[in-house]
């Protein structure tokens, strides 16, 4: 049904709207405050936005971006071959969509993304679990993982080409090296916030090694 906030009768409307703005800053999916009188109190119920309202917000944002794009084209901020008009781009895209090579390229890209991110999750999970488990390893490479996470993936292309030439392996290397540190850091942070009480309970139940990660730590994340 919603989240209820109760204010005493006679509370200024400005205070209620201030609460509303602050809560919407935290969760945009909260609509206008709907006060109703309950005894001598005002029960202010925060109702979730309707599906139609959310769709309107999404499409309005897209329309605003396209309008700004068209305004930049009309203002000639960049040459037309650098920044073409939206209708030109959408027209070219529709022409490409009827070409079989376009969908072959989309399929290839999605395949690379799925395989690359699957490898990144596997490698990042193993590294993150090891770093969180062994303090000397964290001291040795913990900051290195954070540094790798902050590096843009495009910086790895020259190194990947030197290692693998221009090949599928080079592309896969860039995808993995760009995503694995984020997975590892996320896992490390998640493990750090697992309640110590749960870890002690797991120890009492005999959970150690892989069993502890499989049945206690990973589900807790």
KESEDO-959256 format. One record per residue (C-alpha): residue number from 1; residue in three letters; y negated, x, z negated. Coordinates in Angstrom, 2 decimals, decimal comma. Layout:
REM KESEDO-959256
num	residuo	v	u	w
NUM	ALA	Y	X	Z
...
END
This chain:
REM KESEDO-959256
num	residuo	v	u	w
1	UNK	0,00	0,00	0,00
2	UNK	-2,64	2,64	-0,64
3	UNK	-4,32	4,67	-3,35
4	UNK	-6,29	2,80	-6,01
5	UNK	-9,39	4,11	-7,68
6	UNK	-10,84	1,98	-10,48
7	UNK	-14,54	2,15	-11,30
8	UNK	-16,39	0,18	-13,97
9	UNK	-18,35	-2,87	-12,90
10	UNK	-21,90	-2,04	-11,98
11	UNK	-21,09	1,42	-10,60
12	UNK	-23,59	2,26	-7,85
13	UNK	-22,35	1,82	-4,30
14	UNK	-23,62	5,31	-3,43
15	UNK	-21,13	6,82	-5,89
16	UNK	-18,26	4,92	-4,30
17	UNK	-19,25	6,08	-0,83
18	UNK	-19,53	9,65	-2,08
19	UNK	-15,94	9,44	-3,32
20	UNK	-14,96	7,99	0,02
21	UNK	-16,52	10,85	2,00
22	UNK	-14,91	13,49	-0,21
23	UNK	-11,46	11,91	0,12
24	UNK	-11,81	11,53	3,87
25	UNK	-12,69	15,22	4,06
26	UNK	-9,30	15,90	2,45
27	UNK	-7,36	13,26	4,38
28	UNK	-8,94	11,87	7,58
29	UNK	-6,34	9,08	7,63
30	UNK	-8,22	7,13	4,97
31	UNK	-10,36	4,22	6,09
32	UNK	-13,40	2,65	4,47
33	UNK	-13,32	1,75	0,82
34	UNK	-12,38	-1,88	0,28
35	UNK	-13,56	-2,97	-3,18
36	UNK	-12,26	-6,09	-4,88
37	UNK	-13,11	-7,51	-8,28
38	UNK	-10,34	-7,35	-10,89
39	UNK	-11,54	-8,74	-14,20
40	UNK	-14,61	-6,74	-15,13
41	UNK	-13,64	-3,79	-12,93
42	UNK	-13,92	-2,90	-9,27
43	UNK	-10,56	-1,91	-7,86
44	UNK	-11,33	0,24	-4,85
45	UNK	-8,31	0,53	-2,57
46	UNK	-8,10	3,22	0,07
47	UNK	-6,20	1,78	3,03
48	UNK	-4,61	4,08	5,62
49	UNK	-6,15	3,92	9,07
50	UNK	-4,41	1,66	11,52
51	UNK	-2,51	3,12	14,44
52	UNK	-5,07	1,78	16,89
53	UNK	-7,90	3,45	14,99
54	UNK	-6,09	6,79	15,07
55	UNK	-5,50	6,46	18,82
56	UNK	-9,17	5,66	19,32
57	UNK	-10,14	8,77	17,37
58	UNK	-7,80	10,96	19,43
59	UNK	-8,95	9,63	22,80
60	UNK	-12,60	9,75	21,75
61	UNK	-12,21	13,43	20,89
62	UNK	-10,59	14,13	24,28
63	UNK	-13,36	12,22	26,07
64	UNK	-16,00	14,20	24,16
65	UNK	-14,43	17,51	25,22
66	UNK	-14,26	16,42	28,87
67	UNK	-17,88	15,23	28,73
68	UNK	-18,99	18,58	27,31
69	UNK	-16,97	20,35	30,02
70	UNK	-18,65	18,28	32,75
71	UNK	-22,07	18,93	31,21
72	UNK	-21,40	22,68	31,31
73	UNK	-20,46	22,38	34,99
74	UNK	-23,61	20,41	35,83
75	UNK	-25,71	22,95	33,96
76	UNK	-24,11	25,69	36,10
77	UNK	-23,43	27,88	33,11
78	UNK	-20,71	29,63	35,10
79	UNK	-19,92	29,83	38,83
80	UNK	-17,81	26,96	40,15
81	UNK	-14,85	29,24	40,80
82	UNK	-14,89	30,28	37,13
83	UNK	-15,56	26,85	35,61
84	UNK	-14,58	24,08	38,04
85	UNK	-15,29	20,43	37,34
86	UNK	-12,74	18,33	35,42
87	UNK	-11,99	16,12	38,44
88	UNK	-11,29	19,21	40,54
89	UNK	-8,88	20,59	37,96
90	UNK	-7,11	17,26	37,44
91	UNK	-6,84	16,76	41,21
92	UNK	-5,26	20,19	41,68
93	UNK	-2,91	19,52	38,80
94	UNK	-1,76	16,23	40,32
95	UNK	-1,12	18,00	43,64
96	UNK	0,96	20,65	41,89
97	UNK	2,91	18,04	39,94
98	UNK	4,59	16,78	43,14
99	UNK	5,74	20,30	43,98
100	UNK	9,21	21,32	42,80
101	UNK	8,07	24,87	42,05
102	UNK	5,63	23,54	39,46
103	UNK	8,39	21,94	37,41
104	UNK	10,59	25,01	37,85
105	UNK	7,77	27,08	36,36
106	UNK	7,33	24,59	33,49
107	UNK	11,07	24,67	32,77
108	UNK	11,11	28,47	32,78
109	UNK	8,12	28,65	30,44
110	UNK	9,59	26,14	28,00
111	UNK	12,94	27,96	28,05
112	UNK	11,23	31,24	27,22
113	UNK	9,27	29,56	24,43
114	UNK	12,32	27,90	22,85
115	UNK	14,49	31,02	23,00
116	UNK	11,66	33,29	21,88
117	UNK	10,66	31,17	18,92
118	UNK	14,30	30,67	17,91
119	UNK	14,73	34,44	17,82
120	UNK	11,44	34,79	15,94
121	UNK	12,56	32,28	13,32
122	UNK	15,92	34,04	12,89
123	UNK	14,40	37,53	12,66
124	UNK	11,45	36,41	10,54
125	UNK	13,73	34,58	8,11
126	UNK	15,96	37,62	7,63
127	UNK	13,01	39,98	7,15
128	UNK	11,15	37,57	4,88
129	UNK	14,19	36,97	2,68
130	UNK	14,86	40,70	2,39
131	UNK	11,23	41,53	1,55
132	UNK	11,05	38,76	-1,04
133	UNK	14,34	39,88	-2,57
134	UNK	13,77	43,64	-2,82
135	UNK	10,51	44,79	-4,41
136	UNK	10,65	48,35	-2,96
137	UNK	10,96	46,85	0,53
138	UNK	7,96	44,61	-0,13
139	UNK	5,94	47,59	-1,28
140	UNK	6,95	49,50	1,84
141	UNK	6,44	46,94	4,62
142	UNK	4,81	43,89	3,04
143	UNK	1,32	44,88	4,14
144	UNK	2,66	45,94	7,54
145	UNK	3,99	42,43	8,15
146	UNK	0,59	40,97	7,28
147	UNK	-1,08	43,43	9,63
148	UNK	1,27	42,53	12,48
149	UNK	0,56	38,85	11,89
150	UNK	-3,17	39,34	12,40
151	UNK	-2,78	41,21	15,70
152	UNK	-3,27	39,12	18,88
153	UNK	-0,10	38,84	20,97
154	UNK	-1,95	40,02	24,09
155	UNK	-2,20	43,50	22,54
156	UNK	1,58	43,88	22,76
157	UNK	1,76	43,46	26,54
158	UNK	1,06	47,12	27,47
159	UNK	3,60	48,32	24,91
160	UNK	6,16	45,76	26,09
161	UNK	5,72	46,86	29,71
162	UNK	6,20	50,50	28,70
163	UNK	9,41	49,62	26,88
164	UNK	10,97	47,06	29,21
165	UNK	8,96	47,33	32,45
166	UNK	7,89	43,97	33,95
167	UNK	10,90	41,85	33,03
168	UNK	12,10	38,89	31,00
169	UNK	12,76	41,24	28,10
170	UNK	9,11	42,25	27,99
171	UNK	8,00	38,61	27,83
172	UNK	10,57	37,81	25,15
173	UNK	9,47	40,85	23,13
174	UNK	5,85	39,66	23,10
175	UNK	6,84	36,15	22,02
176	UNK	9,07	37,40	19,20
177	UNK	6,71	40,08	17,91
178	UNK	3,88	37,55	17,91
179	UNK	5,72	34,86	15,95
180	UNK	8,21	36,68	13,69
181	UNK	5,61	38,16	11,28
182	UNK	4,14	34,68	10,69
183	UNK	7,59	33,29	9,92
184	UNK	8,34	36,19	7,57
185	UNK	5,01	35,89	5,73
186	UNK	5,40	32,13	5,40
187	UNK	8,87	32,54	3,94
188	UNK	7,72	35,23	1,52
189	UNK	4,87	33,04	0,27
190	UNK	7,19	30,05	-0,02
191	UNK	9,76	31,99	-2,02
192	UNK	7,03	33,28	-4,35
193	UNK	6,10	29,69	-5,20
194	UNK	9,64	28,47	-5,94
195	UNK	9,56	27,47	-9,65
196	UNK	11,14	30,12	-11,85
197	UNK	12,92	27,36	-13,76
198	UNK	14,85	26,48	-10,60
199	UNK	15,85	30,11	-10,13
200	UNK	17,13	30,29	-13,70
201	UNK	19,11	27,08	-13,19
202	UNK	20,58	28,52	-10,02
203	UNK	21,58	31,65	-11,88
204	UNK	23,27	29,58	-14,58
205	UNK	25,18	27,69	-11,88
206	UNK	26,39	30,96	-10,42
207	UNK	24,25	31,03	-7,29
208	UNK	23,76	34,56	-6,03
209	UNK	22,96	36,26	-2,75
210	UNK	23,32	34,08	0,34
211	UNK	24,43	31,09	-1,73
212	UNK	21,16	31,11	-3,70
213	UNK	19,06	31,17	-0,55
214	UNK	21,15	28,54	1,22
215	UNK	21,46	25,99	-1,57
216	UNK	18,34	26,63	-3,69
217	UNK	15,48	28,62	-2,17
218	UNK	15,45	27,42	1,46
219	UNK	15,76	23,71	0,53
220	UNK	12,93	24,20	-1,97
221	UNK	10,61	25,35	0,79
END
